[in-house]
Structure formats: structure tokens, C-alpha cells
Amino acid sequence: RGDLTIRVFRDGGEVDVAVRPAVLGSDDEVRLLLWAGLVLRRTPRCVLERCSLAAAQVLQAMLPAGGVFIQHVLGGSPGESREIERLCFLLEVNGRPVRELEDVMRALAAAPPAADAQGANGIAQGGSVAAAGAAPVPSEVGDEDDAGGRPRHWIRLRLMDTHGQEHVRALQRDPLYFPTFDLNRAGPGRWQCARRDK
């Protein structure tokens, strides 16, 4: 509505400074993707501006798309059971780089192969990647069938927290109880929802 005057302390004295406030619009929340109990969205600008330097350097390569941010993890979901933390970045799905939500959908559409000993345990890569939550050894736990008799294969996720620490997790989708939904803003206070399971 016009300039504001703020008083600041500078060079040993008080100084009045005129500033013009700007309303910063946010189109970040026009789309959400719910998958395996993870609420995925485009990385909010406020997160991009406040994450660590290590994380910012990785995310800079994803601009202008901004990367995919895990805003929330639903209780009892496959994501929670595999110890996936909210407020982190999704970098890869089954080895496919993720820059935007559509990359997640493309990676999920490519049916993963059944877990084998190398794929299930060969997840940890180097000292900086935490392997907690990695896929179990196939001889210990097989790929269970879902309610329709289809095998539920392991999906490997490479994640990064806001401090730049990378983690790898593997989970199985559960389309019966945690289906994939694509939500798009259709106007003020209105969202359209489409189920996107295979």
C-alpha cells in the first residue's frame, strides 16, 4: 500500500529507512501427490531459502523445478514403517533422478523388478549414506502379494534432509490402504483429486 519507514540502528545511531513491502505470492501448493503415505509437493521457497549450504548446492541443480519435498508422512503408512522422515527432499526413485512430481510418477510407472539379493542389500553407497530402513534380505522376507494377488515390489528412494545428509530407504507400496492420489488446486478452496495407481 506504499512505503513503510522502519528505524534501524546503524553506525552507532538510529536511522530511518524507507522500505516498500511486497506480497510474495506462492504457487507452490497447486499440486500435492500422496504416495505410500508420503505427502509430496514441490519444494516450498521458504525451505529452499533456509536449508543448509550442502543441501542448497544439491537443490540448485534442480531449479527451476525446485525438487520434491516430503511435507508429511501418514501414520501407519509404508513410509512411516520404513522410517522415512518428513521435511526432507526426494532425490531419486529406483535410481531415476527426481526434479518434480511428474518425475516421481514416471519412475513409479516403470514397474520395478522383483527384489534380489543384490538389489535389496546393495543399497548403502559410501560412508555418507545411511542404510537404516533398507530392504530386508529376500530370504528373510519375500515380496508379499497385495489383495489382488499382484506382488508388491521394493522401491528404493534416495533422500536428503535439510542439513544435506543423504539417506536411502526402500519400501513397498500398499495401493489397498495407501493408494496414490494426485491433487491439483482447481481454484480458491477447491482441489481436484485423481487416483493414479497402476
N, C-alpha and C positions, 0 to 999 in steps of 0.2 A: 504493500500500500504506500510505499515511499521509504525514504531513508530513515534509519534509526541512528541515534547518537549514543555511543557507549563510551564510558570513561574507563581508561586503562592506565596502569602505572608503567611509565616508560622513561628511561634515562633519569631516574631519580625524582620524577614528578608525575602528577596526574595530567593526562592528555585526553581530550575529547576526540573521538574518531567517528566519522560518518560511515555507516555501512548500509548496503542495500540488501535486505533479506531476499532470498529466493526460495520458492517452494520447489523442492526436488521431487519430481514425480517418480513413481516406481511402477514399472511394468513387469517387475519380476514375478509377481504372483498371478500370472494369467494362465498358468498351466501347472498342474500337480500330477505326479504319477505315483500310484500306490502299487507296490510290488513286494511280495513276500513279507508284508508287514512294514516295509520301509516307505516313508513318505518322502519322495524325491521331488526336487524342484531346481530351477535354475539358481545358481549361487547368488544370494542377495548382495547388493552393492555394499551394504554395511559390513558384511562378513569379509568381502574381498579387501576392504579398506583396513580391517583390524586384525587380520591373521598375521602370523609370523612372517619374517622375511623369507625363510626357507619355503613355506607354503606359497607365499606370494609369487616367488620365482617360478614354481611349477604351474600355478594358475595363470600367470601372464601368457604362457604359451597357448592357453585355451581361449583367449579373447578373440573376437568379441562374444563368443558363445557364453563364456563365463564359467563353464564347468557345471557339474551336477552335485548338488548339496543334499545330504541326508538330514532333513529337518527333524524327523521324529521316527521312532521305532515303536510299533504297536506291541503291547504286552501279549505274551503267549505266541507270538509270531515266529516263523522260521528265522527272521532277522535277529530277534531277541535271543532265541535259543542258541544261536551261533556267536553271541556276544558282539554283535555289531553295535557300535556306539552312534548315538545321534550327534548332530553338529560336526560331521566330517564330510570329506569330499570323496566321491566315487570316481576313480581314475580309469579303471578297466573292468570289463565284464568278459570272462573267459579269454583273456588276453587281447581283447579288442579295445582300443582307446575310446574313452567316453568324453565328449566335449559338451554334449547337450542331451536332452531327454530322448530325442529320436534315436541317438546312438545306442542308448540303453535298449530301446525296443528292437532295433536291428540286431543287436547282439543276442537278445533273448529269442528272437525269431529263428536264429540259426541253432537248431537243436544240438545241444552238447552231446558228445559221445559219452557212453557209459563210463563210470569211473573205473580206472585200472590202477594197479599198484603204483605206477609212476605218476599218473595224473593226480591221484589222491594225496600222495605223500610228498611229491616233488614240488610243493607249493612255496616253502620258505626259500627266499632268494637273498643270500647275503646277510650280514650282521644287522642291517638297519630295518629288516622286515620282520615283524612279529608273527609267529606261526600259530598263536593260540586261535582256536576255532577252525583249524584246518580240517579238511575232510577226513573222516575216520578211515582206517585201513579196510579195504573191501572184504578181506577175510573175516573181519570182526563185525562189520555192518554192511549188508548188501543194499542195493538200490531197491527200496520198498516200492510196491505198486500203489498208485492212488486209487480212489474209489472206482474209477473206470477201468482198472486193470493195466493202466499205462505206467511204465517205470518212471520214477521221479529221479532224474539225474542230478549230479552235483554241478553247481555253478560257482565258479571261482570269481571272487571280487577283490580287486586291489583298491585299497582305501588310503586316505591320508587325513590325519587330524589337523587342526588349525595351527599346530606347532611344527608341522612339516614331517612328522613321524609317519612312516608308511606301515600298513598292516595288510595282511592277506587273510581273507575268510572264505569259507566255502559253505554253501547252503543248498538245500533242496527246496524247490517251490512247492507250495501247497495250494493249488488252484481251487480246491473244495472250500477251505476255510479262509484262505487269504488270496483271493483272486486279484488279477491285475486290473486296475481301473485307471483310465486316462481322464482327468478332469480339466476342463477348459472354461475359463471365465467367459460368460455369454452376455455380460452387461453388469451394471451395478447390482450387487447382491444375488446374481444368478450364475450358476455353474451348470455346464453340461457334462454328463458322465457317460463314458462308453467302456464296456468291458473289453479288454484286449488280450485275454488268454488265448493260447493256440488251441 
